[in-house]
Amino acid sequence: MRLVYNKFLHGFLADHTARCFENSMIFYRDVFGYEPTEKVTVLLDDSYDFNNAAAFSSPRNTLLVQIAPASTVFETL
């Protein structure tokens, strides 16, 4: 696994993120027999433009899960 993050902003979450990823990969290996065919890159980011999650299919399968919650200030009127 490659973990890419900004040490100044996200350093406090890096160890926890890596452990969560490793635990989830162990679960998927045990339950579904899944083995990734290439090295997985985890990008720890805090840009809330995608409202905390997004999925893309090209050029690689990508799943984004954001750190900060979405701003709902205009939805609580």
DSSP file (Angstrom, degrees, kcal/mol; ACC not computed):
  #  RESIDUE AA STRUCTURE BP1 BP2  ACC     N-H-->O    O-->H-N    N-H-->O    O-->H-N    TCO  KAPPA ALPHA  PHI   PSI    X-CA   Y-CA   Z-CA
    1    1 A M              0   0    0      0, 0.0     2,-0.5     0, 0.0    40,-0.2   0.000 360.0 360.0 360.0 137.7    0.0    0.0    0.0
    2    2 A R  E     -a   41   0A   0     38,-2.6    40,-3.7     2,-0.0     2,-0.6  -0.964 360.0-162.0-108.3 125.3    1.1    3.5   -0.8
    3    3 A L  E     -a   42   0A   0     -2,-0.5     2,-0.5    38,-0.2    40,-0.2  -0.942   5.9-170.0-110.2 117.8   -0.3    6.2    1.5
    4    4 A V  E     +a   43   0A   0     38,-3.0    40,-2.9    -2,-0.6     2,-0.3  -0.927  24.0 137.3-110.2 125.0   -0.1    9.7    0.2
    5    5 A Y        -     0   0    0     -2,-0.5     2,-0.7    38,-0.2    40,-0.1  -0.984  58.2 -98.0-159.1 163.8   -0.9   12.5    2.5
    6    6 A N     >  -     0   0    0     38,-0.4     4,-3.4    -2,-0.3     5,-0.4  -0.821  31.3-153.7 -88.1 112.9    0.1   16.0    3.7
    7    7 A K  H  > S+     0   0    0     -2,-0.7     4,-1.2     1,-0.2     5,-0.2   0.859  91.2  51.2 -59.1 -38.0    2.1   15.4    6.9
    8    8 A F  H  4 S+     0   0    0      2,-0.2    -1,-0.2     1,-0.2     4,-0.1   0.914 122.9  27.8 -67.1 -43.2    1.3   18.8    8.3
    9    9 A L  H  4 S+     0   0    0     -3,-0.1    -2,-0.2     1,-0.1    -1,-0.2   0.842 136.6  21.7 -88.9 -36.0   -2.5   18.6    7.8
   10   10 A H  H >X S+     0   0    0     -4,-3.4     3,-1.6     1,-0.1     4,-0.8   0.272  83.0 109.9-122.0  10.4   -3.2   14.8    7.9
   11   11 A G  H >X S+     0   0    0     -4,-1.2     3,-0.6    -5,-0.4     4,-0.6   0.828  76.3  60.0 -57.8 -34.1   -0.3   13.3    9.8
   12   12 A F  H 34 S+     0   0    0      1,-0.2     4,-0.3    -5,-0.2    -1,-0.3   0.704 110.1  42.7 -69.0 -18.4   -2.5   12.5   12.9
   13   13 A L  H <> S+     0   0    0     -3,-1.6     4,-2.7     2,-0.1    -1,-0.2   0.548  90.1  88.0-101.0 -10.0   -4.7   10.3   10.7
   14   14 A A  H <X S+     0   0    0     -4,-0.8     4,-2.4    -3,-0.6     5,-0.2   0.913  89.5  44.7 -61.5 -48.4   -2.1    8.5    8.7
   15   15 A D  H  X S+     0   0    0     -4,-0.6     4,-2.3     1,-0.2    -1,-0.2   0.921 116.0  47.1 -62.8 -44.3   -1.5    5.6   11.1
   16   16 A H  H  > S+     0   0    0     -4,-0.3     4,-2.5     1,-0.2    -1,-0.2   0.904 111.7  51.2 -64.3 -41.5   -5.2    5.0   11.7
   17   17 A T  H  X S+     0   0    0     -4,-2.7     4,-2.4     2,-0.2    -2,-0.2   0.920 110.3  48.7 -61.8 -44.7   -5.9    5.2    7.9
   18   18 A A  H  X S+     0   0    0     -4,-2.4     4,-2.5    -5,-0.2    -2,-0.2   0.910 112.2  48.5 -63.4 -42.6   -3.2    2.6    7.2
   19   19 A R  H  X S+     0   0    0     -4,-2.3     4,-2.6     2,-0.2    -2,-0.2   0.911 111.5  49.7 -64.6 -42.2   -4.5    0.2    9.9
   20   20 A C  H  X S+     0   0    0     -4,-2.5     4,-2.3     2,-0.2    -2,-0.2   0.909 111.7  48.9 -62.7 -41.8   -8.1    0.5    8.7
   21   21 A F  H  X S+     0   0    0     -4,-2.4     4,-2.3     2,-0.2    -2,-0.2   0.942 112.0  47.7 -63.5 -47.2   -7.0   -0.2    5.1
   22   22 A E  H  X S+     0   0    0     -4,-2.5     4,-2.1     1,-0.2    -2,-0.2   0.906 112.3  50.0 -61.8 -41.8   -5.0   -3.2    6.1
   23   23 A N  H  X S+     0   0    0     -4,-2.6     4,-2.1     1,-0.2    -1,-0.2   0.903 110.8  49.2 -63.2 -41.1   -7.8   -4.6    8.2
   24   24 A S  H  X S+     0   0    0     -4,-2.3     4,-2.5     1,-0.2    -1,-0.2   0.882 109.9  51.2 -67.4 -36.7  -10.3   -4.1    5.4
   25   25 A M  H  X S+     0   0    0     -4,-2.3     4,-2.1     2,-0.2    -1,-0.2   0.880 109.2  50.8 -67.5 -36.8   -8.0   -5.9    2.9
   26   26 A I  H  X S+     0   0    0     -4,-2.1     4,-2.6     2,-0.2    -2,-0.2   0.917 110.7  49.9 -63.6 -42.7   -7.6   -8.8    5.4
   27   27 A F  H  X S+     0   0    0     -4,-2.1     4,-2.9     1,-0.2     5,-0.4   0.946 112.1  46.2 -60.2 -49.8  -11.4   -9.0    5.7
   28   28 A Y  H  X>S+     0   0    0     -4,-2.5     6,-1.7     1,-0.2     4,-1.6   0.846 112.9  50.9 -64.9 -33.2  -11.9   -9.0    1.9
   29   29 A R  H  X5S+     0   0    0     -4,-2.1     4,-0.9     4,-0.3    -1,-0.2   0.933 115.7  41.1 -67.3 -45.5   -9.2  -11.6    1.4
   30   30 A D  H  <5S+     0   0    0     -4,-2.6    -2,-0.2    -5,-0.2    -3,-0.2   0.911 125.4  33.1 -70.0 -43.5  -10.8  -13.9    4.0
   31   31 A V  H  <5S+     0   0    0     -4,-2.9    -3,-0.2    -5,-0.2    -2,-0.2   0.918 136.2  17.9 -82.2 -45.7  -14.4  -13.5    3.1
   32   32 A F  H  <5S-     0   0    0     -4,-1.6    -3,-0.2    -5,-0.4    -2,-0.1   0.507  93.5-121.6-108.8  -6.5  -14.3  -13.0   -0.7
   33   33 A G     << +     0   0    0     -4,-0.9     2,-0.4    -5,-0.6    -4,-0.3   0.787  53.2 166.0  70.0  26.6  -10.9  -14.3   -1.6
   34   34 A Y        +     0   0    0     -6,-1.7    -1,-0.2    -9,-0.1    -2,-0.1  -0.625  15.8 174.7 -83.5 129.8  -10.0  -10.9   -3.1
   35   35 A E        -     0   0    0     -2,-0.4   -10,-0.0    -7,-0.0     2,-0.0  -0.987  31.7-123.8-128.5 121.2   -6.3  -10.1   -3.9
   36   36 A P        -     0   0    0      0, 0.0     4,-0.1     0, 0.0     3,-0.0  -0.354  10.1-143.3 -63.6 144.8   -5.5   -6.8   -5.6
   37   37 A T  S    S+     0   0    0      2,-0.1     2,-0.3    -2,-0.0     3,-0.0   0.592  81.3  25.9 -86.2 -11.2   -3.6   -7.3   -8.9
   38   38 A E  S    S-     0   0    0      0, 0.0     2,-0.1     0, 0.0    -1,-0.0  -0.934 101.4 -73.9-143.7 166.9   -1.5   -4.1   -8.4
   39   39 A K        -     0   0    0     -2,-0.3     2,-0.4     1,-0.1    -2,-0.1  -0.402  50.7-129.0 -64.1 135.4   -0.3   -2.0   -5.5
   40   40 A V        -     0   0    0     -2,-0.1   -38,-2.6    -4,-0.1     2,-0.5  -0.725  15.1-153.1 -92.3 134.2   -3.1    0.1   -4.0
   41   41 A T  E     -a    2   0A   0     -2,-0.4     2,-0.6   -40,-0.2   -38,-0.2  -0.930   4.4-162.1-107.4 126.6   -2.6    3.8   -3.5
   42   42 A V  E     -a    3   0A   0    -40,-3.7   -38,-3.0    -2,-0.5     2,-0.7  -0.946   4.0-161.3-108.7 120.3   -4.6    5.5   -0.7
   43   43 A L  E     -a    4   0A   0     -2,-0.6     2,-0.7   -40,-0.2   -38,-0.2  -0.906   5.6-154.1-104.8 113.3   -4.7    9.3   -1.0
   44   44 A L        +     0   0    0    -40,-2.9   -38,-0.4    -2,-0.7     2,-0.3  -0.791  30.6 163.9 -89.5 113.8   -5.7   11.0    2.2
   45   45 A D        -     0   0    0     -2,-0.7    22,-0.9    20,-0.3    20,-0.0  -0.895  37.2-159.4-134.7 156.4   -7.3   14.3    1.2
   46   46 A D        +     0   0    0     -2,-0.3     2,-0.7    20,-0.2    20,-0.1  -0.284  48.1 124.4-133.2  49.3   -9.5   16.9    2.7
   47   47 A S    >   -     0   0    0      1,-0.1     3,-0.7    21,-0.0     5,-0.2  -0.931  42.5-162.7-109.4 109.9  -11.1   18.7   -0.2
   48   48 A Y  G >   +     0   0    0     -2,-0.7     3,-1.6     1,-0.2    23,-0.2   0.143  56.2 113.7 -83.2  21.4  -14.9   18.5    0.4
   49   49 A D  G 3  S+     0   0    0      1,-0.3    -1,-0.2     2,-0.1    21,-0.0   0.755  76.3  52.4 -63.4 -24.4  -15.8   19.3   -3.2
   50   50 A F  G X  S-     0   0    0     -3,-0.7     3,-1.1     4,-0.0    -1,-0.3   0.301 115.4-112.2 -96.4   9.6  -17.3   15.9   -3.7
   51   51 A N  T <  S-     0   0    0     -3,-1.6    19,-0.2     1,-0.2    -2,-0.1   0.889  74.8 -53.1  59.5  41.7  -19.5   16.0   -0.6
   52   52 A N  T 3  S+     0   0    0     -5,-0.2    14,-1.8    17,-0.1     2,-0.3   0.266 124.5  42.2  82.1  -6.5  -17.5   13.3    1.2
   53   53 A A  E <   +B   65   0B   0     -3,-1.1     2,-0.3    12,-0.2    12,-0.2  -0.969  51.1 161.2-164.0 152.1  -17.6   10.6   -1.4
   54   54 A A  E     -B   64   0B   0     10,-1.5    10,-2.7    -2,-0.3     2,-0.4  -0.971  18.8-148.3-162.7 159.7  -17.2    9.9   -5.1
   55   55 A A  E     -B   63   0B   0     -2,-0.3     2,-0.3     8,-0.2     8,-0.2  -1.000  12.8-177.0-138.5 138.7  -16.5    7.1   -7.5
   56   56 A F  E     -B   62   0B   0      6,-1.8     6,-2.0    -2,-0.4    -2,-0.0  -0.897  16.7-161.6-129.1 158.6  -14.8    7.1  -10.9
   57   57 A S        +     0   0    0     -2,-0.3     4,-0.1     4,-0.2    -1,-0.1   0.508  53.5 104.3-119.1  -8.1  -14.1    4.4  -13.4
   58   58 A S  S    S-     0   0    0      1,-0.1    -1,-0.2     2,-0.1     4,-0.0  -0.991  89.6  -9.0-137.9 147.0  -11.4    5.8  -15.6
   59   59 A P  S    S-     0   0    0      0, 0.0     2,-0.3     0, 0.0    -1,-0.1  -0.982 139.8  -0.3 -78.5 -12.4   -8.5    5.5  -16.0
   60   60 A R  S    S-     0   0    0      0, 0.0     2,-0.3     0, 0.0    -4,-0.1  -0.925  86.0 -91.6-129.5 156.8   -8.5    3.3  -12.9
   61   61 A N        -     0   0    0     -2,-0.3     2,-0.4    -4,-0.1    -4,-0.2  -0.550  54.5-176.5 -65.8 128.4  -11.3    2.3  -10.5
   62   62 A T  E     -B   56   0B   0     -6,-2.0    -6,-1.8    -2,-0.3     2,-0.4  -0.987  22.0-171.3-135.8 139.1  -11.3    4.9   -7.8
   63   63 A L  E     -B   55   0B   0     -2,-0.4     2,-0.5    -8,-0.2    -8,-0.2  -0.993  11.9-162.0-129.0 124.3  -13.2    5.4   -4.6
   64   64 A L  E     +B   54   0B   0    -10,-2.7   -10,-1.5    -2,-0.4     2,-0.4  -0.910  10.4 179.6-109.3 131.2  -12.9    8.7   -2.7
   65   65 A V  E     -B   53   0B   0     -2,-0.5   -20,-0.3   -12,-0.2   -12,-0.2  -0.982  21.9-143.9-128.1 118.5  -13.9    9.1    0.9
   66   66 A Q        -     0   0    0    -14,-1.8   -20,-0.2    -2,-0.4   -18,-0.1  -0.384   8.0-138.3 -86.6 160.2  -13.3   12.5    2.3
   67   67 A I  S    S+     0   0    0    -22,-0.9   -21,-0.1    -2,-0.1    -1,-0.1   0.935  81.0  59.8 -80.8 -51.7  -12.2   13.5    5.8
   68   68 A A  S    S-     0   0    0      1,-0.1    -2,-0.1     3,-0.0     3,-0.1  -0.511  86.6-111.7 -86.4 146.6  -14.4   16.4    6.7
   69   69 A P        -     0   0    0      0, 0.0   -17,-0.1     0, 0.0    -1,-0.1  -0.360  41.9 -95.5 -70.0 156.6  -18.2   16.4    6.8
   70   70 A A        -     0   0    0    -19,-0.2     2,-0.6     1,-0.1   -21,-0.1  -0.369  36.9-109.3 -70.7 150.3  -20.1   18.3    4.1
   71   71 A S        +     0   0    0    -23,-0.2     3,-0.2     1,-0.1    -1,-0.1  -0.728  37.8 173.3 -81.1 120.0  -21.3   21.8    4.9
   72   72 A T    >>  +     0   0    0     -2,-0.6     3,-1.3     1,-0.1     4,-0.5   0.017  37.3 122.0-113.9  26.2  -25.1   21.7    5.2
   73   73 A V  G >4 S+     0   0    0      1,-0.3     3,-0.6     2,-0.2    -1,-0.1   0.838  77.8  46.1 -61.0 -33.9  -25.5   25.3    6.4
   74   74 A F  G 34 S+     0   0    0      1,-0.2     3,-0.3    -3,-0.2    -1,-0.3   0.535 107.8  58.5 -87.0  -5.3  -27.8   26.1    3.5
   75   75 A E  G <4 S+     0   0    0     -3,-1.3    -1,-0.2     1,-0.2    -2,-0.2   0.432  94.9  64.4-100.1  -1.1  -29.9   22.9    3.9
   76   76 A T    <<        0   0    0     -3,-0.6    -1,-0.2    -4,-0.5    -2,-0.1  -0.068 360.0 360.0-113.7  33.0  -31.0   23.6    7.5
   77   77 A L              0   0    0     -3,-0.3    -1,-0.2     0, 0.0    -2,-0.1   0.481 360.0 360.0 -75.6 360.0  -33.0   26.7    7.0
